[in-house]
Amino acid sequence: MSVIRAFIALDIPSEIQECLATVSNQFKEKIGEVPVRWVDPEKIHLTLKFLGDVSLNNIEVLKESIRAEAYACKPLVFSVGGVGAFPKVRNPRVIWVGIEAPTEMIDLQRGIDVQMSRIGYAPDRRPFSPHLTLGRVSRNAKSAEIRQISDVLSTSKIGFLGVGRVNAVHLYRSDLKPDGAVYTKLYSAQLNGE
């Protein structure tokens, strides 16, 4: 049985990706040589559901479930701006830019989570927190380096970056490589809203 890593996501418009590239570069300059794995802005997406290991035998069932949820959702418009970190700014592990999500996005994510749990994928334990990951702090970062990142995040003001419009949900394959993950789009379902 062949297994792949997969996730369900919304693509980010190129004009937003360009803004994220600018923000990333500003953080890289301020943070310096601290070990952060920065995400290529062209790979930044809004994850709705991380599936983990997926049997290739399940792909058609996944597509049908995604299609059903997408069909019930109209195209989405959302605002991008602000900066933060998970689990918190004082202990940053994931550096992100925020998304002001419309109710329809929350409903879409919830519907996908429910559909995936029916197929056998574990439901999300944490509430959906829409964000765009800029970088991940290395587990090898020293406490002084983590404080430095925290200080930069605490003093950085990232305002409104733009409005994103999306009209499809995508199923992606994720292949981990030494120089970062490679994402391959396996399926796209149009947001229909009827």
C-alpha atoms as one frame of an Amber mdcrd trajectory, in Angstrom:
protein
   0.000   0.000   0.000   1.436   3.376  -1.020   1.181   6.220   1.481   1.778
   9.946   1.027   1.704  12.971   3.351  -1.163  15.276   2.466  -3.075  18.376
   3.517  -6.058  20.452   2.392  -5.471  24.179   1.855  -6.416  27.446   0.219
  -3.890  29.082  -2.105  -2.827  32.649  -1.401  -2.992  35.201  -4.254   0.381
  36.244  -5.686   0.002  39.881  -4.582  -0.341  38.705  -0.958   2.651  36.372
  -1.410   4.709  39.392  -2.534   3.721  41.289   0.636   4.645  38.238   2.732
   8.047  38.090   1.006   8.668  41.710   2.027   7.654  41.000   5.638   9.838
  37.858   5.734  12.845  39.792   4.454  12.324  42.471   7.110  12.251  39.813
   9.831  15.332  38.063   8.416  17.250  41.367   8.624  16.085  42.124  12.182
  16.530  38.593  13.527  19.851  37.946  11.807  21.547  34.558  12.078  19.077
  33.044  14.542  18.099  29.559  13.319  14.692  30.028  11.668  13.531  27.927
   8.699  11.824  30.568   6.562   9.017  29.440   4.268   9.390  30.283   0.589
   6.617  32.892   0.025   5.504  31.025  -3.113   4.775  27.974  -0.919   2.773
  29.834   1.726  -0.809  28.630   1.864  -3.662  28.579   4.361  -3.966  25.049
   5.729  -7.537  23.965   6.439  -6.672  20.394   7.445  -3.377  18.540   7.801
  -4.089  14.893   7.075  -0.658  13.367   7.635  -0.226   9.914   6.128  -2.816
   9.130   3.451  -3.240   5.882   1.563  -3.362   6.401  -2.204  -6.463   4.182
  -2.078  -8.257   6.967  -0.162  -7.600   9.762  -2.671 -10.914   9.418  -4.528
 -12.899   9.447  -1.262 -10.969  12.545  -0.143 -11.696  14.288  -3.446 -15.427
  13.562  -3.156 -15.556  14.887   0.423 -13.628  18.041  -0.507 -15.858  18.562
  -3.566 -19.005  18.344  -1.399 -17.750  20.922   1.108 -16.436  23.263  -1.599
 -19.730  23.093  -3.486 -21.566  24.428  -0.415 -19.192  27.395   0.085 -19.088
  30.593  -1.928 -15.741  32.150  -2.965 -13.958  33.670   0.022 -12.572  37.137
   0.701 -10.312  37.680   3.722  -7.955  40.313   5.149  -4.284  39.665   5.851
  -2.221  41.530   8.447  -0.705  41.516  11.896   2.047  39.254  13.177   2.261
  36.692  15.957   3.720  33.376  17.020   2.673  29.970  18.266   2.456  28.995
  21.025   2.948  32.664  21.997   5.165  35.648  21.169   7.205  35.155  24.362
   8.000  31.563  23.310   7.959  31.635  19.494   8.135  28.360  17.585   6.061
  29.343  14.528   6.122  32.937  13.213   2.958  33.902  11.350   0.948  36.660
   9.710  -2.710  36.734  10.679  -5.880  36.290   8.673  -9.211  37.865   9.472
 -11.389  34.953   8.427 -15.000  35.355   7.343 -17.602  33.028   8.878 -17.746
  31.097   5.614 -14.061  30.143   5.944 -14.599  28.914   9.496 -17.614  26.903
   8.318 -15.630  25.447   5.392 -12.791  24.359   7.661 -15.211  22.863  10.176
 -17.069  20.999   7.421 -13.825  19.585   6.005 -12.712  18.529   9.492 -16.025
  16.713  10.047 -15.881  15.029   6.617 -12.294  13.892   7.200 -13.113  12.489
  10.652 -15.897  10.413   9.049 -13.290   8.901   6.740 -11.011   8.129   9.673
  -8.669  11.120  10.052  -8.429  12.478  13.581 -10.441  15.677  14.148  -8.436
  18.784  15.017  -7.954  19.107  18.765  -7.270  22.841  18.644  -9.703  25.461
  17.381  -9.028  26.676  13.828  -6.651  29.644  13.923  -6.242  30.939  10.345
  -2.694  32.139   9.722   0.102  32.151   7.154   3.346  30.621   8.410   6.427
  32.738   7.661   8.971  30.613   9.512   9.638  27.926  12.087  12.158  28.449
  14.880  14.694  25.621  15.051  14.478  23.273  18.026  18.212  23.949  18.413
  17.686  27.672  19.030  19.233  28.815  22.305  17.148  30.675  24.889  18.929
  33.970  24.045  18.034  33.483  20.370  14.403  32.776  21.228  14.343  35.958
  23.350  15.786  37.886  20.405  13.013  36.608  18.092  10.421  37.388  20.752
  11.740  40.952  21.124  11.635  41.516  17.347   8.062  40.181  17.157   6.955
  42.250  20.160   8.234  45.489  18.639   7.198  44.834  15.024   4.038  46.411
  13.726   2.675  44.689  10.643  -0.487  46.418   9.520  -2.985  45.539   6.833
  -1.228  43.724   3.959  -4.151  43.252   1.623  -7.239  41.307   0.764  -7.121
  37.737  -0.461  -9.752  36.231  -2.723  -9.929  32.475  -3.250 -12.335  30.369
  -5.249 -11.005  26.834  -4.783  -9.914  24.311  -2.147  -6.899  22.115  -2.905
  -5.602  18.715  -1.856  -1.800  18.762  -1.706   0.834  16.095  -1.430   3.817
  17.078   0.739   7.205  15.474   0.130   9.861  16.317   2.702  13.262  17.060
   1.155  16.541  18.191   2.773  15.999  21.750   1.475  12.324  21.931   2.488
   8.954  20.456   1.619   7.827  20.108  -1.991   4.074  20.528  -2.507   2.234
  18.903  -5.394  -1.383  19.801  -6.095  -3.403  16.582  -6.466  -6.901  17.986
  -6.739  -8.811  21.283  -6.784 -12.503  21.828  -6.004 -14.164  25.110  -6.960
 -16.021  27.050  -4.276 -19.528  27.209  -5.636 -21.836  28.705  -3.020 -25.153
  27.543  -4.400
